[in-house]
Amino acid sequence: MSKKGDKRKIIGLVSEESGERIYYTTKNTTNTADKISLRKYSPKLRKHVIFTETKKSLGRNEVKPKKR
C-alpha cells in the first residue's frame, strides 16, 4: 500500500513504433513533471526502441467510480 503523501505515481511505457505497452515504472511527479522517454528493448520488434510515458490504465491503483 502506498502512503498518503506519496509523490510517486505508476506509469506505463508505450513503444512509439509498435504501440505495445510492456514496461511499467514509477516516477516522482514533483521532480519530473514532463513526460519521460526511455530507450528500452522491444521483444516484438527484437530491437531497442523509444518508449514514452502514458497513464497506467489497468485500474489496479486507481479507484473507478461504480456505475449505477
Sine and cosine of phi, psi and omega as CSV:
sin_phi,cos_phi,sin_psi,cos_psi,sin_omega,cos_omega
0.00,0.00,0.60,-0.80,0.02,-1.00
-1.00,0.05,0.41,-0.91,0.01,-1.00
-0.97,0.23,0.25,-0.97,-0.05,-1.00
-0.92,0.39,-0.64,0.76,-0.04,-1.00
-0.99,-0.13,0.41,0.91,-0.06,-1.00
-0.95,0.32,0.81,-0.59,-0.04,-1.00
-1.00,-0.01,-0.17,0.99,-0.07,-1.00
-1.00,0.08,0.73,-0.69,0.00,-1.00
-0.88,-0.47,0.54,-0.84,0.06,-1.00
-1.00,0.08,0.77,-0.63,0.00,-1.00
-0.81,-0.59,0.43,-0.90,0.09,-1.00
-0.97,-0.23,0.53,-0.85,0.04,-1.00
-0.93,-0.36,0.83,-0.56,-0.06,-1.00
-0.93,-0.36,0.70,-0.71,0.03,-1.00
-0.94,0.34,0.68,-0.73,0.02,-1.00
-0.97,0.24,-0.46,0.89,-0.06,-1.00
-1.00,0.06,-0.71,0.70,-0.09,-1.00
-0.97,-0.23,-0.32,0.95,0.01,-1.00
0.98,0.19,0.20,0.98,0.00,-1.00
-1.00,0.02,0.53,-0.85,0.01,-1.00
-0.94,-0.35,0.97,-0.26,-0.05,-1.00
-0.94,-0.34,-0.70,0.71,-0.17,-0.99
-0.99,-0.15,0.60,-0.80,0.10,-0.99
-0.77,-0.64,0.62,-0.78,0.00,-1.00
-0.49,-0.87,0.09,-1.00,0.06,-1.00
-0.91,-0.41,0.47,-0.88,0.08,-1.00
-0.60,-0.80,0.48,-0.88,0.04,-1.00
-1.00,0.08,0.91,-0.42,-0.10,-0.99
-0.96,0.28,-0.37,0.93,0.02,-1.00
-0.98,0.22,-0.56,0.83,-0.01,-1.00
-0.99,0.12,-0.62,0.79,-0.02,-1.00
-0.82,-0.57,1.00,-0.07,-0.02,-1.00
-0.99,0.14,-0.45,0.89,-0.01,-1.00
-0.97,0.23,0.29,-0.96,0.07,-1.00
-0.95,0.31,0.61,-0.79,-0.01,-1.00
-0.99,-0.16,0.47,-0.88,0.08,-1.00
-0.77,-0.63,0.80,-0.60,-0.01,-1.00
-0.82,-0.57,0.55,-0.83,0.06,-1.00
-1.00,-0.08,0.93,-0.37,-0.07,-1.00
-0.74,-0.67,0.20,-0.98,-0.04,-1.00
-0.99,0.11,0.73,-0.68,0.08,-1.00
-0.96,-0.28,0.92,-0.39,0.00,-1.00
-0.93,0.38,-0.44,0.90,0.02,-1.00
-0.93,0.37,-0.69,0.72,0.01,-1.00
-1.00,0.00,-0.26,0.96,-0.02,-1.00
0.84,0.54,0.71,0.71,0.10,-1.00
-0.33,-0.94,0.18,-0.98,0.03,-1.00
-0.99,0.11,0.76,-0.65,0.03,-1.00
-0.71,-0.71,0.16,-0.99,-0.01,-1.00
-1.00,0.04,0.78,-0.63,0.07,-1.00
-0.94,-0.33,0.74,-0.67,0.01,-1.00
-0.93,-0.36,0.36,-0.93,-0.09,-1.00
-0.97,0.24,0.67,-0.74,0.18,-0.98
-0.68,-0.73,0.19,-0.98,0.04,-1.00
-0.96,0.27,0.65,-0.76,0.05,-1.00
-0.96,0.28,0.91,-0.43,-0.12,-0.99
-0.92,-0.39,0.51,0.86,0.04,-1.00
-1.00,0.04,-0.25,0.97,0.06,-1.00
0.99,0.15,0.13,0.99,0.00,-1.00
-0.96,0.29,-0.59,0.81,-0.06,-1.00
-0.95,-0.32,0.03,1.00,0.00,-1.00
-0.88,-0.48,0.66,-0.76,0.00,-1.00
-1.00,0.04,0.86,-0.51,0.03,-1.00
-1.00,-0.04,0.62,-0.78,0.05,-1.00
-0.94,0.35,0.57,-0.82,0.00,-1.00
-0.98,0.21,0.66,-0.76,0.04,-1.00
-0.99,0.11,0.67,-0.74,-0.01,-1.00
-0.83,-0.55,0.00,0.00,0.00,0.00
